[in-house]
Amino acid sequence: MSSMSAQAGKRTGAKRLVTMALFAAVLCVSAYISIPLPLPGAPHITMLNFVILLIALLFPPLDAFLIILVWMLLGIIGLPVFIGGGSGFGYLLMPYGGYTAVFPLVGLLLPLLRGRSYSRLRYTLAAVAGAVFIDLFGTFWLMHMNQLGLTVGLLAGFVPFIPLDLVKSVVAAQIVPAFRRVMAG
């Protein structure tokens, strides 16, 4: 009997790793699904935040953190997985790099905020908080890197992104049960 439970444990561990790798791959692709903003030097609006929030809503804290960390390390070592095909450690140090740099922290903290059992309201509020946190962190990073005041910083780094990011966060929270059913099967 212990041989059977050892095999079941290996299958469960392998399934977990494959699922995590699949989400890391989806994260890589999501940076390429983008709409450019008509501002000079501005990043694109992408599906990256949506996938980050979905990962943080689906996985336990350590798994979510590791998925995002693997993606980030791929970008840091030079694979073009950041927005617009960007890569390298320098990407994170650019004015808009703060939006990306904060993702592992969101992957670690958002699962703690959302709780263990699914509640549509709690998951939605957690996802909205995650989107606001990402956009505020990125905005303050942008302000620091470009020595912008609060008003200009918010107009350049927060206002253009937050409406769609709020929509993406609400949608991510609503589709968690469907993803969990597929992942359990």
LOLUM-955383 format. One record per atom (N, C-alpha, C): residue number from 1; atom name; x, y, z. Coordinates in steps of 0.05 Angstrom, whole numbers. Each point is the difference from the previous one (the first is absolute). Example, Ala and Ser with C-alpha at 12.3 -4.5 7.8 and 13.67 -1.06 7.14 Angstrom:
PT    n  atom       u       v       w
PT    1     N     264    -114     156
PT    1    CA     -18      24       0
PT    1     C      18      24       0
PT    2     N      -7      21     -14
PT    2    CA      16      24       1
PT    2     C     -15      22      14
***
This chain:
PT    n  atom       u       v       w
PT    1     N      16     -24       0
PT    1    CA     -16      24       0
PT    1     C      17      25       0
PT    2     N      23       0      14
PT    2    CA      17      23       1
PT    2     C      12       6     -27
PT    3     N       5     -21     -17
PT    3    CA      10       4     -27
PT    3     C     -20      16     -17
PT    4     N     -26      -7       4
PT    4    CA     -21      14     -15
PT    4     C      -2      30       9
PT    5     N       2       5      26
PT    5    CA      -1      28       9
PT    5     C      25      15      -8
PT    6     N      22     -13      -2
PT    6    CA      25      13     -10
PT    6     C      -3       8     -29
PT    7     N     -12     -18     -16
PT    7    CA      -5       6     -28
PT    7     C     -20      23      -3
PT    8     N     -21       0      16
PT    8    CA     -20      21      -1
PT    8     C      13      27       8
PT    9     N      17      -1      20
PT    9    CA      15      25       8
PT    9     C      17      10     -23
PT   10     N      14     -18     -14
PT   10    CA      17       8     -23
PT   10     C     -17      13     -22
PT   11     N     -23     -13      -5
PT   11    CA     -18      11     -21
PT   11     C     -10      28       8
PT   12     N      -8       3      25
PT   12    CA      -9      25      10
PT   12     C      22      21      -2
PT   13     N      24      -7       8
PT   13    CA      23      19      -2
PT   13     C       6       7     -29
PT   14     N      -1     -20     -17
PT   14    CA       6       5     -29
PT   14     C     -22      18     -12
PT   15     N     -25      -5       7
PT   15    CA     -22      16     -10
PT   15     C       2      29      10
PT   16     N       8       3      25
PT   16    CA       4      27      11
PT   16     C      21      15     -16
PT   17     N      23     -13      -5
PT   17    CA      22      13     -14
PT   17     C      -7       6     -29
PT   18     N     -14     -18     -13
PT   18    CA      -9       4     -28
PT   18     C     -20      24      -1
PT   19     N     -18       1      19
PT   19    CA     -19      22       1
PT   19     C      14      26       5
PT   20     N      19       0      18
PT   20    CA      15      25       5
PT   20     C      16       8     -24
PT   21     N      12     -19     -14
PT   21    CA      16       7     -24
PT   21     C     -19      10     -22
PT   22     N     -23     -11      -2
PT   22    CA     -20       9     -20
PT   22     C      -7      29       5
PT   23     N      -5       7      25
PT   23    CA      -7      28       7
PT   23     C      23      19      -4
PT   24     N      25     -10       5
PT   24    CA      23      17      -6
PT   24     C       2       5     -30
PT   25     N      -6     -20     -16
PT   25    CA      -1       4     -29
PT   25     C     -22      20      -9
PT   26     N     -23      -3      12
PT   26    CA     -22      19      -6
PT   26     C       8      28       8
PT   27     N      14       3      22
PT   27    CA      10      26       8
PT   27     C      19      12     -21
PT   28     N      17     -17     -11
PT   28    CA      19       9     -21
PT   28     C     -16      11     -24
PT   29     N     -20     -15      -8
PT   29    CA     -16       8     -24
PT   29     C     -17      25       6
PT   30     N     -10       3      25
PT   30    CA     -18      22       6
PT   30     C      13      27      -3
PT   31     N      27       2       2
PT   31    CA      13      25      -4
PT   31     C      -1       9     -29
PT   32     N      -5     -18     -18
PT   32    CA      -1       6     -29
PT   32     C     -28       8      -9
PT   33     N     -21      -5      16
PT   33    CA     -27       7      -7
PT   33     C      -3      29      10
PT   34     N       4      20     -18
PT   34    CA       1      27      10
PT   34     C     -12      20     -19
PT   35     N      -6      23      12
PT   35    CA     -10      23     -14
PT   35     C      19      23       7
PT   36     N      13      12     -20
PT   36    CA      18      22       7
PT   36     C     -15      26       7
PT   37     N      10      14      20
PT   37    CA     -12      26       7
PT   37     C      12      22     -18
PT   38     N     -15      20      -6
PT   38    CA      10      21     -18
PT   38     C      17      21      15
PT   39     N      15      -9      19
PT   39    CA      18      19      15
PT   39     C      29      -8      -6
PT   40     N      17      20      -5
PT   40    CA      28      -7      -5
PT   40     C      13     -14      23
PT   41     N      12     -23      -5
PT   41    CA      15     -15      20
PT   41     C     -18     -16      19
PT   42     N     -26       1      -3
PT   42    CA     -19     -14      18
PT   42     C      -1     -29      -7
PT   43     N      -4     -17      20
PT   43    CA      -2     -29      -6
PT   43     C     -27      -6     -13
PT   44     N      -4     -25      -7
PT   44    CA     -25      -9     -11
PT   44     C     -19     -10      22
PT   45     N     -25       1      -6
PT   45    CA     -20     -13      18
PT   45     C       0     -29      -9
PT   46     N       6     -18      19
PT   46    CA       2     -28      -7
PT   46     C     -18     -17      17
PT   47     N       1     -26      -5
PT   47    CA     -15     -19      16
PT   47     C      16     -10      24
PT   48     N      24      11       3
PT   48    CA      19      -9      21
PT   48     C     -13       3      28
PT   49     N     -11      23       6
PT   49    CA     -12       3      27
PT   49     C     -22     -20       4
PT   50     N     -16      -4     -20
PT   50    CA     -23     -19       2
PT   50     C      11     -28       7
PT   51     N      21      -9     -13
PT   51    CA      11     -27       5
PT   51     C      13      -1      28
PT   52     N      14      22       7
PT   52    CA      13       1      27
PT   52     C     -22      -3      21
PT   53     N     -22      15      -3
PT   53    CA     -21      -1      20
PT   53     C     -14     -27       0
PT   54     N      -4     -12     -24
PT   54    CA     -12     -26      -1
PT   54     C      18     -21      14
PT   55     N      26       1      -5
PT   55    CA      18     -18      14
PT   55     C      -1       3      30
PT   56     N       0      25       9
PT   56    CA      -1       5      29
PT   56     C     -27      -8      12
PT   57     N     -21      -1     -16
PT   57    CA     -26      -8      10
PT   57     C      -4     -30       0
PT   58     N      16     -14     -18
PT   58    CA      -3     -29      -3
PT   58     C      18     -17      18
PT   59     N      24      10       4
PT   59    CA      21     -17      13
PT   59     C       5       9      28
PT   60     N      11     -19      16
PT   60    CA      10       8      27
PT   60     C      23      20      -3
PT   61     N       5      15      22
PT   61    CA      20      21      -2
PT   61     C      27      -8     -12
PT   62     N      12     -22      10
PT   62    CA      26      -8     -10
PT   62     C      -1      -8     -29
PT   63     N     -20     -14      -9
PT   63    CA      -2      -8     -28
PT   63     C      -4      24     -18
PT   64     N     -17      19       8
PT   64    CA      -4      24     -16
PT   64     C      26      16      -2
PT   65     N      14       3      23
PT   65    CA      25      14       0
PT   65     C      21     -13     -18
PT   66     N       1     -27       1
PT   66    CA      20     -15     -16
PT   66     C      -6       2     -30
PT   67     N     -26      -1      -8
PT   67    CA      -8       3     -28
PT   67     C      10      27     -10
PT   68     N      -6      20      15
PT   68    CA       7      28      -9
PT   68     C      30       3       1
PT   69     N      13     -11      20
PT   69    CA      29       2       1
PT   69     C      14     -14     -23
PT   70     N      -9     -23      -8
PT   70    CA      11     -14     -23
PT   70     C      -3      17     -25
PT   71     N     -23      12      -4
PT   71    CA      -4      17     -23
PT   71     C      19      24       1
PT   72     N       2      12      24
PT   72    CA      18      24       3
PT   72     C      29      -8      -5
PT   73     N       9     -23      10
PT   73    CA      27      -8      -4
PT   73     C       6      -6     -29
PT   74     N     -20     -11     -14
PT   74    CA       3      -4     -29
PT   74     C       5      27     -14
PT   75     N     -14      20       8
PT   75    CA       4      27     -11
PT   75     C      26      12       7
PT   76     N       8      -3      25
PT   76    CA      25      11      10
PT   76     C      24     -12     -14
PT   77     N      -1     -26      -6
PT   77    CA      23     -12     -14
PT   77     C       0       5     -30
PT   78     N     -20      14     -10
PT   78    CA       1       8     -28
PT   78     C     -21     -10     -18
PT   79     N     -18     -17       9
PT   79    CA     -22      -9     -17
PT   79     C     -20      22      -3
PT   80     N     -11       6     -24
PT   80    CA     -17      23      -4
PT   80     C     -29      -5      10
PT   81     N      -3      -2      26
PT   81    CA     -27      -7      11
PT   81     C     -13      24      14
PT   82     N      14      23       1
PT   82    CA     -13      23      12
PT   82     C     -16      15     -22
PT   83     N     -14      20       8
PT   83    CA     -17      15     -19
PT   83     C      16      10     -24
PT   84     N     -12      -4     -23
PT   84    CA      13       9     -25
PT   84     C      25     -16      -7
PT   85     N       4     -24      11
PT   85    CA      23     -16      -5
PT   85     C      25       9      16
PT   86     N      -5      16      20
PT   86    CA      22      10      17
PT   86     C      13     -23      16
PT   87     N      25       4       8
PT   87    CA      13     -19      17
PT   87     C      24      13      13
PT   88     N      12     -15      18
PT   88    CA      24      10      15
PT   88     C      -7      13      26
PT   89     N      19       1      18
PT   89    CA      -4      12      26
PT   89     C      -5      30      -3
PT   90     N      12      12     -20
PT   90    CA      -4      29      -5
PT   90     C     -29       7      -6
PT   91     N     -15     -19     -11
PT   91    CA     -29       5      -5
PT   91     C     -14       8      26
PT   92     N       7     -13      22
PT   92    CA     -13       5      25
PT   92     C       8      27      12
PT   93     N      23      11      -9
PT   93    CA       9      26      10
PT   93     C      -9      23     -17
PT   94     N     -14      -5     -21
PT   94    CA     -11      21     -17
PT   94     C     -23      14      14
PT   95     N      -9      24      -9
PT   95    CA     -22      14      13
PT   95     C     -25     -17       4
PT   96     N      -7     -17     -19
PT   96    CA     -25     -16       3
PT   96     C       6     -28      11
PT   97     N      25      -5       8
PT   97    CA       7     -26      11
PT   97     C     -12      -7      27
PT   98     N      -9      20      15
PT   98    CA     -12      -5      26
PT   98     C     -26     -17      -2
PT   99     N     -15       4     -22
PT   99    CA     -24     -16      -3
PT   99     C       7     -30      -1
PT  100     N      22      -6     -13
PT  100    CA       9     -28      -3
PT  100     C      14     -10      26
PT  101     N      16      18      11
PT  101    CA      16      -8      24
PT  101     C     -17      -9      24
PT  102     N     -25      11       1
PT  102    CA     -17      -6      23
PT  102     C     -15     -26      -3
PT  103     N       0     -12     -23
PT  103    CA     -17     -24      -5
PT  103     C       6     -23      19
PT  104     N      25      -7       6
PT  104    CA       4     -22      19
PT  104     C     -12       5      28
PT  105     N       2      25       9
PT  105    CA     -12       7      26
PT  105     C     -31      -4      -1
PT  106     N     -12       8     -22
PT  106    CA     -29      -4      -3
PT  106     C      -6     -30       0
PT  107     N      16     -16     -13
PT  107    CA      -4     -29       0
PT  107     C       2     -12      28
PT  108     N      16      12      17
PT  108    CA       3     -10      27
PT  108     C     -22      11      19
PT  109     N      -8      25      -3
PT  109    CA     -19      12      19
PT  109     C     -29      -3      -7
PT  110     N      -7       0     -26
PT  110    CA     -28      -1      -8
PT  110     C     -13     -26       9
PT  111     N      14     -24      -2
PT  111    CA     -13     -24      10
PT  111     C      -6       1      30
PT  112     N      16      14      15
PT  112    CA      -6       3      29
PT  112     C     -24      18       4
PT  113     N      -3      20     -16
PT  113    CA     -22      19       2
PT  113     C     -27     -12      -8
PT  114     N       0     -17     -20
PT  114    CA     -24     -11     -11
PT  114     C     -12     -22      18
PT  115     N      16     -13      16
PT  115    CA     -10     -22      17
PT  115     C       2     -26     -14
PT  116     N      -7     -22      14
PT  116    CA       2     -27     -11
PT  116     C     -24      -8     -17
PT  117     N     -23       5      11
PT  117    CA     -24      -9     -14
PT  117     C     -11      23     -18
PT  118     N     -11      -8     -23
PT  118    CA      -9      20     -19
PT  118     C     -25      15      10
PT  119     N       2      26       0
PT  119    CA     -23      18       4
PT  119     C       2      21     -22
PT  120     N     -21       1     -16
PT  120    CA       0      19     -23
PT  120     C       7      28       9
PT  121     N     -12      10      22
PT  121    CA       5      27       9
PT  121     C      29       3      10
PT  122     N       9     -18      17
PT  122    CA      27       2      11
PT  122     C      21      -2     -22
PT  123     N      -3     -19     -19
PT  123    CA      19      -2     -22
PT  123     C       0      24     -18
PT  124     N     -24      12      -4
PT  124    CA      -1      24     -17
PT  124     C      13      23      14
PT  125     N      -5       4      26
PT  125    CA      13      21      15
PT  125     C      30      -4       1
PT  126     N       9     -24       3
PT  126    CA      29      -6       1
PT  126     C      12       6     -27
PT  127     N     -13      -8     -22
PT  127    CA      11       5     -27
PT  127     C       1      30      -5
PT  128     N     -21      15       7
PT  128    CA       0      29      -3
PT  128     C      23      12      16
PT  129     N       3      -8      25
PT  129    CA      22      10      16
PT  129     C      27      -6     -13
PT  130     N       3     -24     -12
PT  130    CA      25      -7     -14
PT  130     C       5      18     -23
PT  131     N     -21       5     -16
PT  131    CA       3      18     -24
PT  131     C       8      28       9
PT  132     N     -13      10      20
PT  132    CA       6      27      10
PT  132     C      29       1      11
PT  133     N       8     -21      15
PT  133    CA      27      -1      11
PT  133     C      21       0     -23
PT  134     N      -4     -17     -20
PT  134    CA      18      -1     -23
PT  134     C       2      28     -13
PT  135     N     -22      12      -6
PT  135    CA       0      26     -14
PT  135     C      11      22      18
PT  136     N      -5       0      26
PT  136    CA      12      20      17
PT  136     C      30      -4       3
PT  137     N       8     -25       4
PT  137    CA      29      -5       3
PT  137     C      14       9     -26
PT  138     N     -11      -8     -23
PT  138    CA      12       8     -25
PT  138     C       1      30      -4
PT  139     N     -22      13       9
PT  139    CA      -1      30      -2
PT  139     C      21      13      17
PT  140     N       3      -9      25
PT  140    CA      20      12      17
PT  140     C      28      -6     -10
PT  141     N       5     -23     -12
PT  141    CA      25      -7     -12
PT  141     C       6      20     -23
PT  142     N     -21       4     -17
PT  142    CA       2      18     -23
PT  142     C       6      28      10
PT  143     N     -14       9      21
PT  143    CA       5      27      11
PT  143     C      28       3       9
PT  144     N      10     -21      14
PT  144    CA      28       1      11
PT  144     C      20       1     -23
PT  145     N      -3     -18     -20
PT  145    CA      19      -2     -22
PT  145     C       1      25     -17
PT  146     N     -23      14      -3
PT  146    CA      -2      23     -17
PT  146     C      -2      26      15
PT  147     N       2      -1      27
PT  147    CA      -3      23      17
PT  147     C     -25      16      -6
PT  148     N     -22     -14       0
PT  148    CA     -26      12      -6
PT  148     C     -15       7      26
PT  149     N     -16      20       0
PT  149    CA     -17       7      22
PT  149     C     -24     -20       1
PT  150     N     -15       2      22
PT  150    CA     -22     -19       4
PT  150     C     -21       2     -22
PT  151     N      -9      24      -7
PT  151    CA     -21       3     -20
PT  151     C       9     -10     -27
PT  152     N      24       8      -9
PT  152    CA      10      -9     -26
PT  152     C       4     -31       1
PT  153     N      11      -9      22
PT  153    CA       5     -29       3
PT  153     C     -26     -16      -2
PT  154     N     -21       9      14
PT  154    CA     -25     -14      -1
PT  154     C     -13       1     -28
PT  155     N       3      23     -13
PT  155    CA     -11       3     -27
PT  155     C      15     -17     -21
PT  156     N      26      -4       5
PT  156    CA      16     -15     -19
PT  156     C       0     -30       6
PT  157     N      -1      -7      26
PT  157    CA       5     -28       8
PT  157     C     -24     -15      12
PT  158     N     -20      15       8
PT  158    CA     -23     -14      13
PT  158     C     -26       3     -16
PT  159     N      -7      24      -6
PT  159    CA     -25       6     -14
PT  159     C      -4     -15     -26
PT  160     N      21      -2     -17
PT  160    CA      -5     -15     -26
PT  160     C      -4     -30       4
PT  161     N      10     -11      22
PT  161    CA       0     -29       3
PT  161     C     -22     -11      18
PT  162     N      -8      15      21
PT  162    CA     -17     -11      20
PT  162     C     -28      -8     -10
PT  163     N     -13      15     -18
PT  163    CA     -27      -9      -7
PT  163     C       0     -28     -12
PT  164     N      17      -6     -19
PT  164    CA       0     -26     -13
PT  164     C      11     -21      20
PT  165     N      19       7      17
PT  165    CA      11     -18      20
PT  165     C     -21      -8      20
PT  166     N     -18      18       7
PT  166    CA     -22      -7      18
PT  166     C     -20     -20     -14
PT  167     N      -5       5     -25
PT  167    CA     -17     -19     -15
PT  167     C      13     -28      -1
PT  168     N      26       0      -6
PT  168    CA      14     -26      -1
PT  168     C       0     -14      27
PT  169     N       3      15      21
PT  169    CA       0     -12      27
PT  169     C     -27     -12       7
PT  170     N     -21      14      -7
PT  170    CA     -27     -11       6
PT  170     C      -5     -25     -17
PT  171     N       7       0     -25
PT  171    CA      -3     -24     -17
PT  171     C      16     -23      11
PT  172     N      25       5       7
PT  172    CA      17     -21      11
PT  172     C     -12     -13      24
PT  173     N     -11      16      18
PT  173    CA     -13     -11      24
PT  173     C     -24     -17      -6
PT  174     N     -15       7     -21
PT  174    CA     -24     -15      -7
PT  174     C       5     -27     -13
PT  175     N      23      -3     -14
PT  175    CA       5     -24     -14
PT  175     C      16     -21      16
PT  176     N       8       7      24
PT  176    CA      15     -18      17
PT  176     C     -14     -27       3
PT  177     N     -26      -2       7
PT  177    CA     -13     -26       3
PT  177     C       2     -18     -25
PT  178     N      -3      12     -23
PT  178    CA       2     -16     -25
PT  178     C      28     -11      -4
PT  179     N      20      17       6
PT  179    CA      28      -9      -2
PT  179     C       6     -22      20
PT  180     N     -10       3      24
PT  180    CA       5     -20      21
PT  180     C     -13     -27      -8
PT  181     N     -23       0     -12
PT  181    CA     -13     -25      -9
PT  181     C      17     -13     -22
PT  182     N      10      16     -19
PT  182    CA      17     -12     -21
PT  182     C      26     -10      12
PT  183     N      12      15      18
PT  183    CA      26      -9      12
PT  183     C      -3     -24      17
PT  184     N     -23      -4      12
PT  184    CA      -5     -23      18
PT  184     C      -4     -26     -16
PT  185     N     -10       3     -25
PT  185    CA      -6     -23     -17
PT  185     C      23     -15     -12
***
